[in-house]
């Protein structure tokens, strides 16, 4: 089996240029049609001008970007970034210990725990979100428990709050933090930790100086996988937050639908894309450091 894998590796390493490109052609076509072309259309549309209902003139104006940097929209963007940062931090605090425990468990227990982490993906995103809406409602499980335990005299408004929005984001994106970190922890050489203890490092020092640096690729990947989609997610903030705190994803969606101002929505989307690229660049810089 190893010999077969080695032969395949040597084949692709020695493969001539045209054959290599032929193998990559389906992926290249997919990226071109569904990533590069839509992104280019979005950027071009962001410099257009909306005149009337459904009439777009490509005048190459900067008015959409000037409007996007007004305080009203910067405040919405700030709320979105804050939700994403808070979601990422909470996922990191919860996900790292879980990933470390799974990665250092026995192979049999590891498979069971990974399956438990993956279970939420077996159901629809909307079903999971509406389940939380039911749990957090005034007649839901949480309020029923609080009243039964006499912690509160009457139902607490948990739904349609920033708390509900962040809770929904953390629940949906927590596995994206656990899995990359688990992959790094699984490859962690236990001899390095033992060597640190033999050299006099305590648990905290060994964790900060050995474990964290060795698992930093998983941390960086997890942060990127949670932070980037959390900024643009508007379904959760709409369903669980009730739109009380509008996010940039919600604004972009409305500009392309009921707002009927696609160029302005495209400008906001382009700015959001720039933030994604910046987050990717910072992540790569962190990993190299």
Secondary structure, DSSP 8 states (H G I E B T S, - for coil): -HHHHHHHHHHHHH--HHHHHHHHHHHHHHHIIIIIHHHHHHHHHHTSEE-SSS-EE----SHHHHHHTSHHHHHHHHHHHHHHHHHHHHHHHHHHHHHHHHHTS-HHHHHHHHHHHHGGGGS-HHHHHHHHHHHHSTTSHHHHHHHHTTS-SS----SSSHHHHHHHHHHHHHHHHHHHHHHHHHT--HHHHHHHHHTT--HHHHIIIIIHHHTHHHHHHHHHHHHHHHHH--HHHHHTTTTSS--HHHHHHHHHTTT--HHHHHHHHHHHHHHHHHHHHHHHHHHH-
